[in-house]
Amino acid sequence: MSQETPIIEPIDAWSSPLFVTTNPDHEFLKESLLEYVYNYHSQQGQSIASEVAIGAKHQLFESKLCFLEAVDPAIMELRRMLEELIAAVASEVNQSYWPEGAEADANIIESWYHITRNGGYHDIHSHPNCSWCGIYYLDPGECDLGARNGVNRFYDPRINAEHYADPGTAYLSNQGFWDFEPVEGQIVIFPSYLKHSALPYFGDKDRVVIAFNSVVELV
């Protein structure tokens, strides 16, 4: 009988990649973007202008889903940067599956702002009809990870991953969700199927983010 130890190869299957970066032009664009957000907000006739999932949102103001289509220098520059970022992310995870020499062309098809005020939240949801989504923290207000105040929570997509617990499943512990602390200027990019929420936010300052959905083509 062989006494050799068999080689066991680990396979990291069904991972959900998320990407975090910082807008390099945040300080340059911030005030212009905030001004545009609040000008839009002042002319907004209803709190949820998109009319999407109204019941899942509280103390939250949302634009129509074409915010980054505005003909405004700061908005146009932000959109350009975000589409380049999405293309880079898509290339990072998909390059080996694409034809040789193919390059990604990302297009933001929906975009909106959220102004969240004291006691506001956005219940759990996902974003259909797109491949990659993102959140840009324009001004996180008084969000705090330790207090779980206004954080974005992403949920484990593996259904019933913790339906049974013993020492053999210890590696699953505390992986049912992942909380992301909103940091000013940061952008988180994530696959559209990931369910997520914005936990209740408490603070005197507004929590302001710009969110977006995108599709990717090859050129």
C-alpha positions in Angstrom: 0.0 0.0 0.0 1.4 3.4 -0.9 2.5 5.6 1.9 2.6 8.8 -0.2 0.4 11.7 0.8 -2.0 12.4 -2.0 -1.8 15.8 -3.6 -5.0 17.8 -2.9 -5.6 20.7 -5.2 -7.8 23.5 -3.9 -10.3 25.0 -6.3 -11.7 28.5 -5.5 -15.0 28.1 -7.2 -17.9 30.6 -7.5 -16.1 33.6 -6.1 -17.7 37.1 -6.3 -15.1 39.7 -7.1 -15.5 43.2 -5.8 -13.2 46.1 -6.6 -12.4 49.2 -4.6 -10.5 52.3 -5.8 -10.4 56.0 -5.3 -11.4 58.7 -7.8 -8.0 60.4 -8.4 -9.9 63.7 -9.3 -12.2 63.6 -6.3 -11.0 66.8 -4.7 -11.1 68.6 -8.0 -14.6 67.4 -8.9 -16.4 67.1 -5.6 -17.8 70.6 -5.2 -19.0 70.8 -8.8 -20.6 67.4 -8.5 -22.3 68.3 -5.2 -23.6 71.6 -6.6 -25.1 69.7 -9.6 -26.7 67.1 -7.3 -28.3 69.7 -5.1 -29.4 71.9 -8.0 -31.1 68.8 -9.5 -32.6 67.9 -6.1 -34.1 71.4 -5.7 -36.1 70.9 -9.0 -37.1 67.4 -8.2 -40.8 67.0 -7.8 -40.8 63.7 -5.9 -38.4 62.0 -3.5 -37.8 58.9 -5.7 -37.8 60.4 -9.2 -36.8 57.0 -10.7 -40.1 55.5 -9.4 -38.2 52.3 -8.8 -38.7 50.2 -5.6 -40.2 53.1 -3.7 -41.2 51.0 -0.8 -37.6 49.8 -0.2 -36.3 53.4 0.4 -36.9 55.7 3.3 -35.7 59.2 4.0 -33.8 59.0 0.7 -33.9 61.1 -2.4 -33.1 59.6 -5.8 -32.8 61.1 -9.2 -34.1 59.7 -12.5 -31.8 56.9 -13.9 -30.0 59.2 -16.3 -28.0 61.3 -14.0 -24.6 60.8 -15.6 -26.0 61.7 -19.1 -26.0 65.4 -18.1 -24.1 67.8 -20.4 -22.0 69.2 -17.6 -18.2 69.2 -17.5 -17.9 67.6 -14.0 -20.5 65.0 -14.8 -19.0 64.2 -18.2 -15.5 63.8 -16.7 -16.9 61.5 -14.0 -18.7 59.3 -16.5 -15.6 59.0 -18.6 -13.5 57.9 -15.7 -16.1 55.5 -14.4 -16.5 53.8 -17.8 -12.7 53.4 -18.1 -12.7 51.9 -14.6 -15.5 49.4 -15.4 -13.6 48.4 -18.6 -10.5 47.7 -16.6 -12.5 45.6 -14.0 -14.2 43.6 -16.8 -10.8 43.0 -18.4 -9.3 41.9 -15.1 -11.8 39.1 -14.6 -12.7 38.1 -18.2 -9.6 38.5 -20.3 -8.8 34.8 -20.5 -12.3 34.2 -21.8 -12.2 36.8 -24.6 -10.9 36.4 -28.1 -7.2 37.3 -28.4 -6.7 41.0 -28.8 -10.3 42.0 -27.7 -10.7 45.0 -25.6 -13.6 46.0 -23.3 -15.9 48.9 -24.1 -18.0 49.8 -21.0 -21.2 51.9 -21.2 -23.1 53.2 -18.2 -26.8 52.6 -19.0 -28.3 53.8 -15.7 -27.1 56.2 -13.1 -28.6 58.2 -10.2 -27.7 60.0 -7.0 -28.9 59.2 -3.5 -29.2 61.9 -0.8 -29.9 60.0 2.4 -30.9 61.9 5.5 -31.3 61.1 9.2 -33.0 57.7 9.6 -32.7 56.9 5.8 -32.0 53.5 4.3 -32.2 51.4 1.2 -33.5 47.8 1.7 -31.8 44.7 0.2 -31.9 44.5 -3.6 -29.9 43.7 -6.7 -29.6 45.3 -10.2 -30.9 43.4 -13.1 -30.2 44.0 -16.8 -26.6 44.9 -16.5 -23.3 43.3 -15.7 -21.3 45.6 -13.4 -22.6 48.1 -10.9 -20.9 50.7 -8.7 -21.2 53.2 -5.9 -19.2 56.4 -5.7 -19.1 58.0 -2.2 -19.3 61.7 -3.0 -19.9 62.7 0.6 -20.4 59.9 3.1 -21.6 62.3 5.8 -21.3 60.7 9.2 -21.2 57.0 8.1 -19.3 54.8 10.5 -18.3 51.1 10.1 -18.0 50.4 13.8 -21.5 51.6 14.5 -22.8 50.1 11.2 -24.1 53.6 10.5 -25.0 54.1 6.8 -22.7 51.3 5.5 -23.4 49.3 2.4 -23.9 45.6 3.2 -23.3 43.0 0.5 -24.8 39.5 1.1 -23.3 36.1 0.4 -24.8 34.8 -2.9 -24.3 31.2 -1.9 -27.8 30.2 -0.9 -27.9 28.0 2.3 -24.1 28.2 2.7 -24.6 28.0 6.5 -27.5 25.6 6.6 -25.4 23.3 8.8 -22.6 24.2 11.1 -19.8 22.0 12.5 -16.0 22.3 12.7 -15.8 21.4 9.0 -17.8 24.6 8.1 -15.9 27.0 10.3 -14.5 28.7 7.3 -18.0 30.0 6.5 -18.4 31.8 9.8 -19.1 35.5 9.6 -19.2 35.4 5.8 -23.0 35.8 5.4 -22.5 39.4 4.7 -19.7 42.0 4.1 -20.0 45.6 5.3 -18.3 48.3 3.3 -17.5 51.6 5.0 -18.3 54.6 2.9 -15.1 56.6 2.5 -15.2 59.9 0.7 -13.9 59.6 -2.9 -14.0 55.8 -2.9 -15.7 53.7 -5.6 -16.8 50.1 -5.2 -17.5 48.1 -8.3 -19.4 44.8 -7.9 -21.3 42.2 -10.1 -24.9 43.0 -10.6 -26.2 39.8 -9.1 -24.9 40.6 -5.6 -27.7 41.6 -3.3 -26.8 44.6 -1.1 -28.4 47.3 1.0 -27.6 50.6 2.6 -28.1 50.2 6.3 -29.9 53.0 8.3 -28.0 56.2 8.3 -28.1 58.6 11.3 -26.5 62.0 11.1 -27.0 65.7 10.7 -25.1 65.8 7.4 -26.4 64.3 4.2 -25.0 61.0 2.9 -24.5 61.6 -0.9 -23.6 58.9 -3.4 -23.7 58.4 -7.1 -24.5 54.9 -8.3 -24.5 53.3 -11.7 -25.2 50.2 -13.8 -23.2 49.3 -16.9 -22.9 46.8 -19.8 -19.7 45.7 -21.5 -19.0 45.0 -25.1 -15.9 43.9 -27.0 -14.1 46.0 -29.6 
